[in-house]
Amino acid sequence: PDGPLLLLANEFFDALPVRQLQRTSAGWCERLVGNGAEGLQLVLSAPDAPAAALIDPDVRHSASEGAIAEIQPAALAIAAAIAGRISTTGGAALIVDYGYGDSAPGDTLQAVKAHKPHDVLAEPGAADLTVHVDFGALARAAGDRVLPFGPCGQGAFLQALGVEVRAEQLLARATPDQRSSIRSGLTRLIDPAETLPGSFEPDFS
């Protein structure tokens, strides 16, 4: 509806389609899905793929040979549309997702089925596909129409919202078993040392 927009996108951008490009000695080639003798496989397009124009310029020019770059055209279009709406009617958007603040090369595409890692190309449609969100790219897509803030780490964000106070309230009336679960859950959410399996570290080489 018309009027100020208050938008919450929780693990939305990570599920949007992704395109991957690989730098070769001849230029950037797009990774495509082909049908090989043993089923689906990744193959490279001819060099100088048009989609390479969407790669962050710093990544496009400085990435080493063999590096993978990921782009999400739909995510960029949606981020631009959100920014346009907020700049016109006012409001705010909170985007919660796994990702990184500055654009960097790296292969983050992964599949998850029944809460376990799964082969990306096996059983198409049977697993959830996800990538880490390039928050730098989203900010660039928004342009100067809105004031971006962040990204902010999960722990710092939850602590600012009072997660530790809430945990203390729950602990005060919890059973011993519940206390152990609450404490371990809190550590998993806010401790910087905690990482998820398959977590992505950008390749800055």
C-alpha positions as CSV (number, residue, x, y, z in Angstrom):
1,P,0.0,0.0,0.0
2,D,0.9,3.7,-0.3
3,G,2.8,5.3,2.6
4,P,6.1,4.6,4.4
5,L,7.6,1.2,4.0
6,L,8.8,-1.0,6.9
7,L,10.4,-4.0,5.3
8,L,12.0,-7.1,6.9
9,A,13.8,-9.5,4.5
10,N,14.9,-12.5,6.6
11,E,17.0,-14.9,4.6
12,F,15.4,-13.7,1.4
13,F,18.3,-12.4,-0.7
14,D,20.4,-15.6,-0.2
15,A,17.7,-17.7,-2.0
16,L,17.5,-15.5,-5.1
17,P,19.1,-16.9,-8.3
18,V,22.9,-16.6,-8.7
19,R,25.2,-16.5,-11.7
20,Q,28.8,-17.5,-11.3
21,L,31.7,-16.4,-13.4
22,Q,35.3,-17.7,-13.4
23,R,38.3,-15.8,-14.4
24,T,40.5,-17.6,-17.0
25,S,43.6,-16.6,-18.9
26,A,41.3,-15.5,-21.7
27,G,38.9,-13.5,-19.6
28,W,35.7,-14.0,-17.5
29,C,33.7,-17.0,-18.4
30,E,30.2,-17.8,-17.0
31,R,29.8,-21.2,-15.3
32,L,26.8,-22.9,-16.9
33,V,25.1,-26.2,-16.2
34,G,25.7,-28.8,-18.9
35,N,24.5,-32.4,-19.4
36,G,27.5,-34.8,-19.4
37,A,27.9,-38.5,-19.6
38,E,27.5,-38.8,-15.8
39,G,24.7,-36.3,-15.4
40,L,24.7,-32.6,-14.8
41,Q,28.0,-30.8,-14.6
42,L,29.4,-27.3,-14.7
43,V,30.9,-26.0,-17.9
44,L,32.4,-22.7,-18.9
45,S,31.0,-20.3,-21.5
46,A,33.2,-18.5,-24.1
47,P,35.4,-15.8,-22.6
48,D,34.1,-12.2,-22.0
49,A,30.7,-13.3,-20.9
50,P,28.3,-10.2,-20.9
51,A,27.3,-10.9,-17.3
52,A,30.8,-10.0,-16.2
53,A,29.8,-6.4,-16.5
54,L,27.9,-6.8,-13.2
55,I,30.9,-8.0,-11.2
56,D,32.2,-5.4,-8.8
57,P,34.9,-3.4,-10.7
58,D,37.6,-4.0,-8.1
59,V,36.9,-7.8,-8.2
60,R,36.6,-7.9,-11.9
61,H,40.1,-6.3,-12.4
62,S,42.0,-7.7,-9.5
63,A,40.8,-11.3,-9.1
64,S,43.4,-14.0,-9.8
65,E,43.0,-16.6,-12.5
66,G,40.6,-19.3,-11.4
67,A,38.7,-17.0,-9.1
68,I,34.9,-17.3,-8.9
69,A,32.7,-14.3,-8.8
70,E,29.0,-14.4,-8.0
71,I,26.3,-11.9,-9.1
72,Q,22.6,-11.8,-8.4
73,P,20.8,-9.6,-10.9
74,A,17.4,-10.1,-9.3
75,A,18.8,-9.1,-5.9
76,L,20.3,-5.9,-7.4
77,A,17.0,-5.0,-9.1
78,I,15.0,-5.7,-5.9
79,A,17.5,-3.6,-3.8
80,A,17.2,-0.8,-6.2
81,A,13.4,-1.0,-6.1
82,I,13.3,-1.0,-2.3
83,A,15.6,2.1,-2.2
84,G,13.4,3.9,-4.8
85,R,10.3,3.2,-2.7
86,I,11.9,4.3,0.6
87,S,13.3,7.5,-1.0
88,T,9.9,8.4,-2.3
89,T,7.6,7.5,0.6
90,G,10.0,7.1,3.5
91,G,10.6,4.1,5.7
92,A,13.3,1.6,6.4
93,A,14.4,-1.9,5.4
94,L,16.2,-4.5,7.6
95,I,18.0,-7.2,5.6
96,V,19.0,-10.2,7.7
97,D,21.2,-12.8,5.9
98,Y,24.5,-14.6,5.9
99,G,27.0,-12.7,3.8
100,Y,29.9,-10.3,3.6
101,G,30.2,-6.5,3.6
102,D,32.7,-5.9,0.8
103,S,32.4,-7.5,-2.6
104,A,35.0,-10.3,-3.0
105,P,35.6,-13.4,-5.1
106,G,34.5,-16.8,-3.8
107,D,32.3,-19.7,-4.5
108,T,29.5,-19.7,-1.9
109,L,26.8,-21.6,-3.8
110,Q,25.6,-24.5,-1.7
111,A,22.7,-26.9,-1.4
112,V,21.0,-28.1,1.8
113,K,18.6,-31.0,2.0
114,A,17.1,-32.3,5.3
115,H,19.4,-29.9,7.1
116,K,22.5,-31.5,5.6
117,P,24.9,-30.4,2.8
118,H,23.9,-31.7,-0.6
119,D,25.4,-31.8,-4.0
120,V,24.3,-28.6,-5.8
121,L,23.7,-30.5,-9.1
122,A,22.1,-33.6,-7.7
123,E,18.3,-34.0,-7.7
124,P,17.4,-30.6,-9.1
125,G,14.5,-29.1,-7.2
126,A,14.9,-31.4,-4.2
127,A,17.3,-29.3,-2.2
128,D,17.4,-25.6,-1.1
129,L,20.1,-23.6,-2.9
130,T,21.7,-20.6,-1.2
131,V,24.6,-18.2,-1.5
132,H,26.2,-15.7,0.8
133,V,24.8,-12.2,0.2
134,D,27.1,-9.5,-1.2
135,F,25.9,-6.6,1.0
136,G,28.3,-4.3,-0.8
137,A,26.6,-5.0,-4.1
138,L,23.2,-4.4,-2.6
139,A,24.3,-1.0,-1.2
140,R,25.7,0.0,-4.6
141,A,22.4,-1.0,-6.2
142,A,20.5,1.2,-3.7
143,G,22.7,4.1,-4.8
144,D,22.5,7.4,-3.0
145,R,18.8,7.3,-2.6
146,V,18.9,5.9,0.9
147,L,21.5,5.8,3.7
148,P,22.8,2.3,4.2
149,F,23.8,1.2,7.6
150,G,25.9,-1.9,8.2
151,P,26.3,-4.7,7.7
152,C,26.4,-5.5,11.4
153,G,27.4,-8.9,12.8
154,Q,24.7,-11.1,14.2
155,G,26.1,-11.1,17.7
156,A,26.4,-7.3,17.9
157,F,22.9,-6.9,16.4
158,L,21.3,-9.3,18.9
159,Q,23.2,-7.8,21.8
160,A,22.0,-4.4,20.9
161,L,18.4,-5.8,20.9
162,G,18.9,-7.1,24.4
163,V,19.3,-10.9,23.8
164,E,21.5,-11.3,26.9
165,V,18.8,-9.6,29.1
166,R,16.2,-11.9,27.6
167,A,18.3,-14.9,28.2
168,E,18.7,-14.0,31.9
169,Q,14.9,-13.7,32.2
170,L,14.5,-17.1,30.7
171,L,17.2,-18.6,32.9
172,A,15.5,-17.3,36.1
173,R,12.6,-19.7,35.7
174,A,14.1,-22.5,33.6
175,T,14.8,-26.1,34.6
176,P,18.5,-27.3,34.8
177,D,18.2,-28.9,31.3
178,Q,16.6,-25.7,29.9
179,R,19.4,-23.6,31.4
180,S,22.0,-25.6,29.6
181,S,20.1,-25.3,26.3
182,I,19.6,-21.5,26.8
183,R,23.3,-20.9,27.6
184,S,24.5,-22.9,24.6
185,G,22.0,-21.3,22.3
186,L,23.1,-17.8,23.4
187,T,26.7,-18.7,22.9
188,R,26.0,-20.0,19.4
189,L,24.1,-16.8,18.5
190,I,26.5,-14.1,19.8
191,D,30.0,-15.6,20.2
192,P,32.3,-14.5,17.4
193,A,34.2,-17.8,17.6
194,E,31.1,-19.7,16.6
195,T,30.9,-20.5,12.9
196,L,28.5,-22.5,10.9
197,P,29.6,-25.5,8.8
198,G,30.5,-24.4,5.4
199,S,30.8,-20.8,6.4
200,F,32.3,-18.5,3.8
201,E,35.5,-16.6,4.1
202,P,36.0,-14.2,1.2
203,D,39.0,-14.9,-1.0
204,F,41.0,-11.6,-1.1
205,S,43.9,-13.0,-3.0
